[in-house]
Amino acid sequence: MIETVPRCGILIYGGFKMKLNVMSTSLLAFVALSGAAVAQSNEPVKFEYWYGLSGQLGEVVQATCDRFNESQKDYEIVCVGKDGYANAVQNTIAAFRAQQHPTVVQAYDAGTADLMMSGEFYPVSKMMADFDIDIDWDDYFPGISNYYASSKGELFSMPFNSSTPMMYFNIADLEAAGVTPPETWEEFEAALVALKAAGQECAYGYAPSTWIDLEQFSMAHGVPIASNNNGYDGLDSEYLYNTTIHVKHMENIKRWYDDGLLEIRTTQGGLNARDSFAQGECSFYFGSIASHAAVGNLVDGSFEWDVAMIPVFEGTERKNTVVGGASLWVLSGKSDDEYRGAAAYLQFLATPESEEYWSTNTGYIPVTKTGFDALVSKGFYEAAPYKGRELALESLTYTDPGPLTRGIRLGGFIQARSEWENEVQAALQGDKTMQEALDKAVSRSNDILDKFARTYRGQELP
Amino acid sequence: MRRAYFKNNWVAALVVAPQLLIIFIFFYWPTSQALYWAFTLEQPWGGGNEWVGFENFVFLLSDDRYWQSVRVSVVYALATTALAMGMALILALFADRQLRGYKSFRIGLIWPYAVAAPAIGLAFRFIFNPSAGVASYLNFAFPGIWDPVMNGSNALTMVIIAGAWKQVSYSFIFFLAGLQSIPKSLTEASAMDGARVMRRMWDIQLPLLTPTVFFLVIINITDSFTDSFGIVDTMTSGGPARATNLMVYKIYEDGFRGLDYSGAAAQSIILMILVIALTFFQFKYVERRVHYS
């Protein structure tokens, strides 16, 4: 009896599917017929795009869609907000398994390896070449395009919303404490001590963030996060961050927390770190340059603030940071017409006008040199509220990306991030030392890598 | 007693067929898929999978994070059930006494059941906020005593209270119905014999409520194992340091966020077996002590 249950299920499901197939074939025939009619009446080709950004940033994504639809008559992009990167990817996978997926999906940086291994996408550089759309790929900042390219340099997804972390600081608070914006972690600590001495209640509003404390920190210091050049050279990688200068940084954080130099600020506790900074409560905040617009709106001129590159330890030769944010993936299993539409949309996004629109309305940085130069020559970055955003590009292009600063190509990275966060929280609570916590996080994250490699046994990273 | 039955089995089969079909499509089919995935390593995008036998289960059962999640879930289930049923019973006993304004209390007490879990989570997040919420008075009186953001047991307490609050209304409805079905003659007779309110509650009403209590224990425990996601997601996201990482939330984290479909499938199979086993034991051993009439 037990054995027949799944079989029954399959039978019924199979019948159901067959019916659907018949239906969809007739539907297809209908669509094809009407498609022929459509071509004559110049109805635009529709295709879907699912994005993860929400709130104000999501509205700007929607606006880029409207601008695209108004700019031409051949295609109509239907943009659907999925409220969060993770949701966008999850929903896309579920839809993909039912063959109902969108043509384009916005997927986050950390999910890059998972998407690459799926193989279910149309590499953008190939797509653009197939449709004779000329895009100067060398125009893209290498720190951005390398993150989304194969080990052979083929660009798989279109860089879109790109950011990098920055140190936000309250100018008045720093002046009152008699310190200048710190460039090293040693100076940063001295600044925290000075701020506390000057009576500042919350010197540094902190929330553990792998993206900043681990990933970008390691990039700027030129130290590895994992072996195989952060995973680029093979699936048999292992995490190494419990052996690098990252440990010293996290031990500092723990010490600052214990000494009251740093306060944990999360949404669960009321005000998150960004809002604590923007309301003038905390003097320092580390966050994405994408928050630049939001911080500006929240502060609304009530105090003076600025951003700077994240500090490095004294005696470190500073390296470039890498891109964060998301890129646009074109998925497999769509028609040529839909791909042509997707290509047109991506081409539209790559124009300097679109880049300017995007960068003005969000804090994200332009992804091409032409786009950036156009903004610079207009004097965009010279005055508030946009002044300071050019530092993000300076950070991204500080050095040419090397083997350790190209990016991260590790499977199941979302889970590995969560291991790090949980263990760091445990260390901050005082359950264990920071070194023990990071050792534990590394060994657990290695299990994840191991499982990922086994799931894709016999395959190689493209 | 005569039993009514259909002579024509085909008609009966035809009548239940739509229902069975729905159960197959929405329950047995997904369950069989999960069962299959639990024994494989499934690629998230459906590129293929590899049979690995019990490996996913062995990994889970040898993982201290998983046992920690089981432990937290059991604590959560027992504590929310006890709290929710205790509060519901007290409220129902008093609503049943028909004191002044009891009708509006009755509606007011049933109504919270209609509030969605994430909304409850958000409301309680504000109430328990260590620096701005109602609980900040605690910190004002005893600095540093309440910190659900960094203190695991504080966070678990917070989630338990919110989870219990959500369940109170449901238990309340059943307790009230149970109390109202107790014949008035019994309580009136004992009142004439001189039993006061507390004695009547203790000796008459509570013993007659045991079937309801038994039913609610099963429903509440099952519910707190399977339906705690919304509260955890909005209040703590399973943190700090996994202190509130209930089994359902871990399934979501691993499966949907981490794209480890096989590990999540294995966890949901274990959870299903656990809930089935719990219910089975309750029926087998606890029900003996329940008297239905």
Chai-1 contact restraints between the chains, C-beta under 6 A:
chainA,res_idxA,chainB,res_idxB,connection_type,confidence,min_distance_angstrom,max_distance_angstrom,comment,restraint_id
A,V5,B,Y28,contact,1.0,0.0,6.0,A-B,restraint_1
A,P6,B,S32,contact,1.0,0.0,6.0,A-B,restraint_2
A,G9,B,F24,contact,1.0,0.0,6.0,A-B,restraint_3
A,G9,B,Y28,contact,1.0,0.0,6.0,A-B,restraint_4
A,G9,B,W29,contact,1.0,0.0,6.0,A-B,restraint_5
A,G9,B,S32,contact,1.0,0.0,6.0,A-B,restraint_6
A,I12,B,F24,contact,1.0,0.0,6.0,A-B,restraint_7
A,Y13,B,W29,contact,1.0,0.0,6.0,A-B,restraint_8
A,A86,B,R257,contact,1.0,0.0,6.0,A-B,restraint_9
A,Q90,B,F256,contact,1.0,0.0,6.0,A-B,restraint_10
A,I93,B,P44,contact,1.0,0.0,6.0,A-B,restraint_11
A,R97,B,G46,contact,1.0,0.0,6.0,A-B,restraint_12
A,D114,B,L259,contact,1.0,0.0,6.0,A-B,restraint_13
A,S118,B,W45,contact,1.0,0.0,6.0,A-B,restraint_14
A,E120,B,W45,contact,1.0,0.0,6.0,A-B,restraint_15
A,I264,B,M150,contact,1.0,0.0,6.0,A-B,restraint_16
A,T266,B,V149,contact,1.0,0.0,6.0,A-B,restraint_17
A,Q268,B,V149,contact,1.0,0.0,6.0,A-B,restraint_18
A,G269,B,V149,contact,1.0,0.0,6.0,A-B,restraint_19
A,G270,B,N129,contact,1.0,0.0,6.0,A-B,restraint_20
A,G270,B,S131,contact,1.0,0.0,6.0,A-B,restraint_21
A,G270,B,A132,contact,1.0,0.0,6.0,A-B,restraint_22
A,I414,B,R257,contact,1.0,0.0,6.0,A-B,restraint_23
A,I414,B,G258,contact,1.0,0.0,6.0,A-B,restraint_24
A,Q415,B,G258,contact,1.0,0.0,6.0,A-B,restraint_25
A,N422,B,A241,contact,1.0,0.0,6.0,A-B,restraint_26
A,N422,B,R242,contact,1.0,0.0,6.0,A-B,restraint_27
A,Q425,B,G239,contact,1.0,0.0,6.0,A-B,restraint_28
A,Q425,B,P240,contact,1.0,0.0,6.0,A-B,restraint_29
A,Q425,B,A241,contact,1.0,0.0,6.0,A-B,restraint_30
A,A426,B,A241,contact,1.0,0.0,6.0,A-B,restraint_31
A,Q429,B,M150,contact,1.0,0.0,6.0,A-B,restraint_32
A,R454,B,L41,contact,1.0,0.0,6.0,A-B,restraint_33
A,T455,B,L41,contact,1.0,0.0,6.0,A-B,restraint_34
A,T455,B,Q43,contact,1.0,0.0,6.0,A-B,restraint_35
